[in-house]
């Protein structure tokens, strides 16, 4: 059995120690994340950022047009089907 000392309010010190250990782990995680963002990540320069933005914009427009065309064709086919069956 492990002897656990109790505080004035009856709680154990293990709970307080566990909270401190978890807080230390969290703070270490935050420090490591900040270090990685500032020292290890390579950020794009302005030209690379503009080029990537244009690629995303063009891809978005193309996909939007494809989905619109598919919706238009499916709607026309369903209207034709409904007119044929119920018209």
Protein Blocks (a to p, Z undefined) as FASTA:
>chain_A
ZZddddfkopafklmmmmmmmmmmmmmmmmmmmmmmmmmpccddfklmmmmmmmmmmmmm
mmmmmmmmmmmmmmmmmmmmmmmmmZZ
